[in-house]
């Protein structure tokens, strides 16, 4: 009887003992750092931080991108593989989650401006992380083309070139640059996009006005850049006449007196050069003039002779006073041209000594010296540059080869 009861009790206790043994055994599959993450069911890939950042093209974002792998009970999964791909570069491109289930990557943005994205994929799925590439504290920099010289309405030899750079000096592409000038010239094209090297350029045709002209390059949000150029009239070739003077001028003639007008042409270097054949015409019946420039006073009155030579125009004045000795018999003469000047204070006029031989041939007086009767009022340099310093009229003398000529300089009153 006792044996039967024992067997019954034992039969009832065996299942209970087996259940207790199983519940006390460790659960390896529930470990928070399981090394076999690929065997865990319900694994998920989560974004921890780093989404929505703003950075500079070709530079790392301010913060790393952090992801986390967890199981279905939100327990960290260590050893899970995460791959990083997308626009730009990644360090590292593949990572293993740590004991907290996290993986980190440094994302360096690509070169383009605007939205960029990356993917984190592997154990637990795929995540998309976004960022925006902006110029940041960029600058518009002048590269070349400044300080050129050309004739008015002429195109400069070199284009104007600017460059857009980011805060660390790297080039920025696809930035709109607008070109403008306020001096009547043209810039082509009016707008340009920076290339992969960050540069943009335009050709500049100067305006009509002589002197300094300016052009500007602007880009959104950046300080403008200013270019300058100088419009200078083209210089005629050496030997081509650029100015005409009439000698003598004025003439001091009494009734019946005569004087021979001569026309002198100077080139850009103030050398005496041949010029167009002049024609002469009297303004009134107070004097006559022939085709060779011989003037005769007919009436005791002021008058004048108009002189035309090609594109040049001039006027020789006649004063009804006793003629000076210089209108006597033919012999060499020395003239200072212009013989009469009117200039403002602190301005200058260039004088030139011209020698006329007995046959009427005109040449430069190379050895001429200059002096002023009143240097504090009008000074003159050894090369004949006269400068007005005060308010008055002063006679300047030039001497060469034993001959003397003069020029009167008057200062304008304002």
Steps between C-alpha positions, in 0.01 A plus 500: 500500500778739589673413179198597295462834679870585441471427134201728467677789681814453292298508181345831601832660608709414188322751266529771765873435545557510124318831473713650777819384333410664168412838656831518679706450180658819351334666188793574269275628220381784718848638575515880426836453323440189295793442260276331246277796412404348166323218683291731716146553384335840489826704471452867407736776383428838663635853444645653815641835377659686209200547270412844350842661543639788289858498379746623240556309174800262515524540879394270791172577672528657847370182674536130413196297395408245772271194451397222740399138455247351748295182521126470526514585871717813432804327644831613343653263247878500485707387204243592238646615163391842363603630155503870407450617140381812317620845389847589621734277697471308831746404771461210547290367216415192712475477879407247773262602778657532847373365832225764500399395148631823345703571186646840405616645169656834396322627187695729265259673262534494124598803287151617395285753681158406637345181639713186537419161647661180626378149582577291806413137425571155634368298791160642584419673169585832331490863614523820293685795654478848345725807506525834318820635343525879510771751412527620857727802562618520138664784309512638147867545408658699217726274291617699195412770247532807724690817406498465121520782244324531165352761270144620565242252363770235464491151652761430766766248405433271798168388652396589854524190722360442850486194725252389766656316795363353822612578853817294464590622152359210300334586164120506486326410174167608349482841666340775288729800441350823359714755314427874465663833406381857550710666228312410184709196413382139465580174677429167335338288619312697763464192725721192531509185715820403677658185366648203683805715583276770650580761233282713274605754237372770265643716222489879548459754221572848634263795475548822306641719780875534542663429836424247772203266458366240743324164479357289783442129553237394755373169638206441739594566861863586424690829495538636143832522317599813304725511194651819356626576150621816330368621166782676316471635143733319265824687447573592139816354352817704547526742212126553462393857581282543807510879541534810281643844584502821295805727507514787574190524712400768579632732228572871573429686174441861400323591178705376205720269709533136406588177678543144374298237687655159547322190625682250718379146579616296801465127561423328833864543605497875421719452193452723195348285224344560156126563494213578262531799271342802673254744351457860619198730512457855641210554739430852366622764256735632768777277360580286201681167475623306199523125444852496641399661830628854433286735710465876433325743733252719307332688783624598843276258687516165671429204277593144437588227252333159506728204426375156394720193444320169469328431832684789671352848550677811627488880523774760472427833669591842353562794734524855356825595671847573378658176373792351676838445339429134440298586186803635319715332240511121487736352757487220760241538776422316821143457612346356815176319421239565601588868504200578720339274764217542748500246784361457852702519820685175577473381141772475236563552130782343301700751292715407203785699345476506118776640276427650159799547268540769235332280243196444724579139597361398841700284744514427873745710699653208691740708710243757613505627857207656685455770761208681661487872577304418818565141620274539811207563266582274206783250528660324206711184489809446281276309256248788466221381730337819637290483819273775631561573869338844543251739341661712229651488154867412450730491198727198463814515286674226309852525358682281246783555252525868590129553428226591748128436494225547752161375611244690708311297763186650655325353805121488494298678768203309651 
